[in-house]
Every structure is written in C-alpha cells, then in structure tokens.
C-alpha cells in the first residue's frame, strides 16, 4: 500500500494537484492488480468574464505488468479505468450554482519503484487519462440559455511521486 502526490495537467480545466492512496495485490512476479483513489485540489478557471472552481474525486482499478521485476528497481505498465465525479461551482456570476457531473476515463500508467530499504519504496509514475464523459462549465442567462461554455480537456496527464510500503 502507498500514497502518491500528483501534479494534474489538463485533467481539470486548470493545473492542480492530487493525492492518490493505493493498494496493490501481486498475482505473480510479473502481474499485479492496483486499486487507488484520486482526490484533486481545487482548480480555478475562467469562462468568458466569470470564474469557476472544479475538483475531482475518483476510484481506479488497474491491471499491471512488471517488465523488469528486480529486487532494487521495478518497472511496470498498467491499464485501467477511473470512475468518479467532478464538483464545479460558479464564482463571480450573479446567480452562482454548483453541479456534480460523472467523470469516467480509461487510463494508462508507467511507473518505477525503487526499493530504498525493504519494505519501503519510492514510486515515480506518469499517468495518461482519456475521459469519455467530459463535463462542461456553463454560464447561463436568466432564461436558462447557455451564453458561454468551457468543456473539460480531451486528455490529461498526471505525474506522481510517492511512498510504498510492502506488507509481504
């Protein structure tokens, strides 16, 4: 199990940070399952003359293949799915609203673990996100007509650094 801090680029409409607690199950020397959560910080962005805040919380499940399972360093590739929700709030508008929208994305991950001193390890990872459901920040007028909008990015990247504790 472990925890990673992340820089999230193009995941939300603005760069933000995240934290990802993880738990892993080794099926063999080369195959693993990885479950984690992703909780982002708040990203503030502009939509026309207004601003909005958004944040993300999601659960993740990956299947991983270790390409170089050595005692000191382990390299691996993972593929999985994240499912969660984006919470967005309008700011600096006459009638600010808050909305929650689903966020689902396939994800790819490459990571390296350096086993500093068993059972502790240091993990460096790069994640790619390709959301199928992309929320949209909207400004609506008094009649409910959308006057401006900004859709969430088509693809994003997470760069992570964290610690891993091997229990067995």
Beta strands, then each sheet from edge to edge (+ up, - down):
strand 1: 2-9
strand 2: 16-26
strand 3: 31-40
strand 4: 43-47
strand 5: 50-69
strand 6: 73-91
strand 7: 98-117
strand 8: 120-131
strand 9: 136-140
strand 10: 146-151
strand 11: 156-165
sheet 1: 4+ 5- 3+ 2- 1+ 11- 8+ 7- 6+
sheet 2: 9+ 10-
end
